[in-house]
Amino acid sequence: MKLAKRLQSLILGASLLAAGLPAWAVVDSPGGPAVLQMNFQPPVTKIAEQIYDLHILMLIICLVIFVAVFGVMFYSIIKHRKSVGHKASTFHESTAVEIAWTVVPFLIVIGMALPATKTVVAMKDTSNADLTIKVTGMQWKWGYDYLKGEGEGISFLSNLATPREQVTDPSLKKNDNYLIEVDNPVVVPVNKKVRIVTTANDVIHSWTIPAFGVKQDAIPGFVRDTWFRAEKIGTYRGQCVELCGKDHAFMPIVVNVVSEDDYKQWVDGKKKEMAAKADDPNKTWTVDELKQRGEKVYAANCVTCHQANGKGVPGAFPALDGSPVVNGPKDGQIHLVLNGKNAMPPWKGVLNDTEIAAVITYTRNSWSNKAQENIVQPAEVLAARK
């Protein structure tokens, strides 16, 4: 195995050098994919263990069928060939053979279906959960809302944490968790049943953690659910596995499984953090204050589609630099950001009034934009929600 890994590293390095790219060392990602991984990730839930066992069982059954069928076929070809004096039989039907090749495959299918059905039924049993988390897929990030259990009321967005420079510049060294790291991971307690409720606010996404044996589509207008009970403390990684747009590869999932005491500390800290960030919509801000706050909101939520220079993506996402909406009456832009339009999702359930006012003010005062109504206060956004 060590020799195989070394060989693969040499081949990978030679390929990168031939392409004119730097040959960075490839290492295992903790909780994610491993170098030369030939099978599933190590399971940390009972469901994942059952899936792994089913996978091995099906491979064994297929291997036995392969050996049996091809063994009989090659034995017959070699032992009954014409060159050693055998003559072809002239029979046309055999009731025994007909029964055998009907009954035997039927029994094999039943033998495969019974354990698979048991696992599928268990995967759908989301009752008696200790914790319920709503997962909302959006282009291209995840939103998490803790709906039930300890931590109820916690809500946050989870974005790709890999610096954009590493994505666009192949000469830069990549992180060990390149493209599978986030700024806000999901945190859950070990040995607790966690129900995941999925939906989406734009297109179909899919929330997947291989080590949990969890893959659940997130569909706009529908609510789907699944569950897991992680039995080992650690960090586990997944990705959106439904093709959802141009940045499909950039919306990873990270779940931190911690002890009950650590989870309680995280809940307390997260709630204090949320309380500190809570904004009074009646506060009056200056233009500079809103621009500074809006630049951060834009970088976290808007830059992927509209780009850092505000030029957008031709044919896909409109430019904000010079946009008649951005430079026009502010009520129109407030309505657009709150409710969305076409490929743009509604932000009223994701950003608060101050964040929306800040990002609108930032766009109306950035690049070449010189909007006459150059400032939006949180109270105006609050009024537009009603």
C-alpha positions in Angstrom: 0.0 0.0 0.0 2.9 2.4 0.8 4.5 1.6 -2.5 1.2 2.2 -4.3 0.8 5.6 -2.6 4.3 6.6 -3.4 3.8 5.6 -7.0 0.6 7.6 -7.3 2.3 10.7 -5.8 5.1 10.4 -8.4 2.6 10.0 -11.2 0.5 12.9 -9.9 3.6 15.1 -9.5 4.8 14.3 -13.0 1.4 15.1 -14.5 1.2 18.4 -12.7 4.7 19.3 -13.8 3.9 18.4 -17.4 1.0 20.7 -17.3 3.1 23.5 -15.8 1.4 23.3 -12.4 3.1 23.1 -9.0 3.3 19.5 -7.5 1.8 20.0 -4.0 1.8 17.0 -1.8 -1.6 15.3 -1.7 -2.7 14.2 1.8 -5.8 12.7 3.5 -8.5 15.1 4.5 -9.6 14.5 8.2 -13.2 13.4 8.0 -13.2 13.6 4.2 -11.7 11.7 1.2 -8.4 9.9 1.6 -5.5 9.3 -0.9 -6.0 6.1 -2.8 -9.4 5.6 -1.1 -10.8 2.4 -2.7 -14.0 2.0 -0.6 -16.5 4.0 1.4 -15.3 6.3 4.2 -15.1 4.6 7.6 -18.7 4.6 8.9 -19.6 6.4 12.2 -23.3 5.6 12.3 -25.2 2.3 12.4 -26.9 3.2 9.0 -23.5 3.8 7.4 -22.3 0.5 8.8 -25.4 -1.3 7.3 -24.8 0.4 3.9 -21.1 -0.7 4.0 -22.2 -4.3 4.9 -24.8 -4.3 2.1 -22.1 -3.0 -0.3 -19.8 -5.9 0.6 -22.6 -8.4 0.5 -23.7 -7.3 -3.0 -20.1 -7.5 -4.2 -19.7 -11.0 -2.9 -23.0 -12.1 -4.5 -22.0 -10.6 -7.8 -18.5 -12.2 -7.5 -20.0 -15.7 -6.8 -22.4 -15.3 -9.8 -19.6 -14.2 -12.0 -17.3 -17.1 -11.0 -20.1 -19.6 -11.3 -21.5 -18.5 -14.7 -18.1 -18.0 -16.3 -16.6 -21.0 -14.7 -19.4 -23.3 -16.1 -19.1 -21.5 -19.5 -15.3 -21.9 -19.8 -15.4 -25.4 -18.5 -18.0 -26.3 -21.1 -16.1 -24.6 -23.9 -12.8 -26.3 -23.0 -14.0 -29.8 -22.0 -16.7 -30.2 -24.7 -14.9 -28.7 -27.7 -15.2 -30.3 -31.1 -11.4 -30.8 -31.4 -11.5 -33.5 -28.6 -14.4 -35.4 -30.3 -17.5 -33.9 -28.7 -20.6 -33.3 -30.7 -23.1 -30.6 -30.1 -26.4 -31.7 -28.4 -29.6 -31.3 -30.4 -32.2 -30.8 -27.6 -34.3 -27.7 -27.6 -36.1 -27.4 -24.3 -35.5 -28.5 -20.7 -38.2 -27.9 -18.1 -35.7 -28.4 -15.3 -33.4 -25.7 -16.7 -36.3 -23.3 -17.3 -37.4 -23.7 -13.7 -33.8 -23.4 -12.4 -32.9 -20.2 -14.2 -36.2 -18.7 -13.0 -36.2 -19.8 -9.4 -32.5 -19.3 -8.6 -32.4 -15.6 -9.7 -35.6 -15.0 -7.9 -34.1 -16.3 -4.7 -31.0 -14.3 -5.2 -33.0 -11.1 -5.7 -35.0 -11.8 -2.5 -31.8 -12.5 -0.6 -30.5 -9.1 -1.7 -33.8 -7.2 -1.3 -34.6 -8.2 2.3 -31.5 -6.7 4.0 -31.6 -3.7 1.7 -35.3 -3.0 2.5 -34.5 -3.2 6.2 -31.8 -0.6 5.9 -34.0 1.7 3.7 -36.8 1.6 6.3 -34.4 2.4 9.1 -33.1 5.4 7.1 -36.6 6.8 6.9 -37.4 6.5 10.6 -36.9 10.1 11.9 -39.1 9.7 15.0 -37.9 10.5 18.5 -35.1 12.8 17.4 -33.1 14.6 20.1 -32.3 17.4 17.8 -33.9 18.8 14.6 -32.0 21.0 12.1 -33.5 22.6 9.0 -31.0 22.7 6.1 -31.7 25.1 3.3 -29.7 24.8 0.1 -29.0 27.9 -1.9 -26.7 29.0 -4.7 -24.1 28.4 -3.4 -24.1 28.0 0.4 -26.1 26.2 3.1 -28.4 27.7 5.7 -28.9 26.0 9.1 -31.7 26.6 11.5 -31.9 24.6 14.8 -35.6 24.0 15.2 -35.9 21.6 18.1 -33.8 20.4 21.0 -30.9 22.0 22.8 -29.8 24.9 20.6 -33.3 25.8 19.3 -33.2 29.2 17.7 -29.7 29.1 16.5 -29.4 30.1 12.8 -26.4 30.7 10.5 -25.1 30.5 7.0 -22.3 28.1 6.0 -20.0 29.3 3.2 -16.9 27.8 1.5 -13.9 28.9 3.5 -11.2 28.2 0.9 -9.8 31.5 -0.2 -10.9 32.5 -3.7 -7.3 33.1 -4.6 -6.6 29.4 -4.2 -9.4 28.6 -6.6 -8.4 31.0 -9.3 -4.6 30.8 -9.1 -3.2 27.3 -9.7 0.3 28.4 -8.6 -0.8 28.9 -5.0 -0.4 26.0 -2.5 -3.8 24.4 -1.5 -5.1 23.7 2.0 -5.3 20.1 3.1 -9.1 20.6 3.1 -9.2 22.5 -0.2 -12.8 23.1 -1.3 -14.2 21.0 1.6 -13.9 23.6 4.4 -16.5 26.1 5.7 -16.6 29.2 7.8 -19.5 27.9 10.0 -19.7 24.1 10.5 -22.7 22.3 11.8 -22.2 21.2 15.4 -24.0 18.3 17.0 -23.6 16.2 20.1 -22.2 12.6 19.9 -24.6 9.7 20.3 -27.7 11.9 19.8 -30.3 11.3 17.1 -30.3 14.3 14.8 -33.1 14.8 12.3 -32.2 16.8 9.2 -35.1 18.6 7.4 -34.0 19.7 3.9 -35.4 22.2 1.5 -34.0 24.8 -1.0 -34.8 28.4 -2.0 -33.7 28.2 -5.7 -32.8 24.9 -7.4 -32.3 21.3 -6.2 -29.4 20.6 -4.0 -28.4 17.5 -2.0 -27.0 17.3 1.5 -24.6 14.5 1.8 -22.1 13.2 4.5 -20.6 9.8 3.4 -19.4 8.8 6.8 -23.0 9.2 8.2 -24.6 7.3 5.3 -26.7 10.3 4.6 -27.8 11.7 1.3 -31.0 13.8 1.1 -32.1 16.0 -1.8 -33.1 19.6 -0.9 -36.0 20.6 -3.3 -37.6 24.0 -3.5 -41.1 24.0 -2.2 -40.8 20.6 -0.6 -39.6 19.4 2.8 -37.6 16.1 3.0 -36.0 14.6 6.0 -33.4 12.1 7.1 -31.4 11.4 10.3 -28.1 10.3 11.8 -26.6 9.4 15.1 -22.9 9.9 15.1 -21.1 7.5 17.5 -17.6 9.0 17.2 -16.4 12.5 18.0 -14.7 14.2 15.1 -15.1 16.3 12.0 -16.9 14.9 9.0 -17.1 16.4 5.5 -19.4 16.2 2.6 -20.6 18.2 -0.4 -23.7 19.1 -2.4 -24.0 16.1 -4.8 -26.8 17.5 -7.0 -25.6 19.6 -10.0 -27.0 23.0 -8.9 -25.2 25.6 -11.1 -21.8 27.0 -11.9 -20.5 26.9 -8.4 -21.8 23.5 -7.5 -18.3 22.4 -6.6 -18.0 25.2 -4.0 -20.7 24.4 -1.4 -19.2 21.9 1.0 -20.7 20.5 4.2 -18.8 20.2 7.5 -20.3 18.6 10.7 -18.4 18.7 14.0 -19.5 15.9 16.3 -18.6 16.9 19.9 -19.2 15.7 23.5 -22.4 16.8 25.3 -20.4 19.3 27.4 -18.7 20.8 24.4 -22.0 21.0 22.6 -23.6 22.9 25.5 -20.6 25.4 25.5 -21.0 25.8 21.7 -24.8 26.5 22.1 -24.2 29.1 24.8 -21.4 30.8 22.8 -23.5 30.8 19.6 -26.5 32.3 21.2 -24.3 35.1 22.8 -22.8 35.7 19.4 -26.2 35.9 17.7 -27.4 38.3 20.4 -24.3 40.5 19.9 -25.0 40.6 16.2 -28.7 41.4 16.5 -29.3 44.8 15.0 -31.8 47.4 15.9 -33.8 48.2 12.7 -34.6 51.6 14.1 -31.0 52.7 14.5 -29.9 55.4 12.0 -26.5 54.7 10.3 -24.2 56.9 8.4 -23.3 56.2 4.8 -19.7 55.2 5.7 -20.9 52.8 8.4 -23.4 51.1 6.1 -20.8 50.8 3.3 -18.2 49.2 5.6 -20.8 46.7 6.9 -22.2 46.2 3.4 -18.9 45.3 1.9 -18.6 42.3 4.3 -22.2 41.2 3.5 -21.5 41.5 -0.2 -18.3 39.5 0.1 -20.1 36.7 2.0 -23.2 36.5 -0.1 -23.1 38.3 -3.4 -19.6 38.2 -4.8 -19.9 34.7 -6.3 -22.6 35.8 -8.8 -22.0 39.5 -9.2 -18.2 39.4 -8.8 -15.9 41.6 -6.7 -15.8 44.2 -9.4 -19.6 44.3 -9.7 -19.4 43.2 -13.4 -21.5 40.0 -12.9 -21.3 37.0 -15.2 -22.4 37.8 -18.8 -25.4 35.8 -19.8 -26.0 34.5 -16.3 -25.9 37.2 -13.6 -26.3 40.9 -14.3 -23.7 43.5 -13.5 -24.3 45.8 -10.6 -21.8 48.3 -11.8 -23.8 50.8 -13.8 -27.1 48.9 -13.2 -30.2 51.0 -13.7 -31.8 49.2 -10.7 -28.9 50.1 -8.4 -28.7 53.7 -9.7 -32.5 54.1 -9.8 -35.1 54.5 -7.0 -34.0 52.7 -3.9 -37.5 51.2 -3.3 -37.1 49.0 -6.4 -33.7 47.6 -5.3 -35.1 47.0 -1.8 -38.0 45.0 -3.2 -35.7 43.0 -5.5 -33.2 42.1 -2.8 -36.0 41.1 -0.4 -38.1 39.0 -2.8 -35.6 37.9 -5.5 -36.2 37.6 -9.2 -35.3 34.9 -11.7 -31.9 33.3 -10.7 -31.6 35.7 -7.7 -33.0 34.1 -4.5 -35.1 36.1 -2.0 -32.9 37.3 0.8 -35.6 38.4 3.3 -35.3 35.1 5.2 -31.5 35.0 5.1 -30.3 38.6 5.9 -31.7 40.9 8.5 -32.9 44.5 7.9 -29.5 46.1 8.7 -27.5 43.7 6.5 -29.9 44.3 3.5 -29.7 48.1 4.0 -25.9 47.9 4.3 -25.4 45.8 1.1 -27.7 48.0 -0.9 -26.0 51.1 0.3 -22.6 49.5 -0.5 -23.7 48.7 -4.1 -25.2 52.2 -4.7 -21.9 53.8 -3.7 -19.3 51.4 -5.3 -17.6 51.1 -8.6 -18.9 53.7 -11.0 -22.3 53.9 -9.4 -23.4 57.3 -8.2 -27.0 56.8 -7.2 -28.9 59.9 -6.2 -30.6 58.0 -3.3 -27.3 56.7 -2.0 -28.3 55.5 1.4 -30.9 52.9 2.7 -31.7 52.7 6.4 -32.7 49.4 8.1 -36.1 51.0 9.0 -36.9 51.3 5.3 -36.2 47.6 4.7 -38.3 46.8 7.7 -41.2 48.8 6.3 -40.8 47.1 2.9 -41.2 43.7 4.5 -44.7 44.5 5.7 
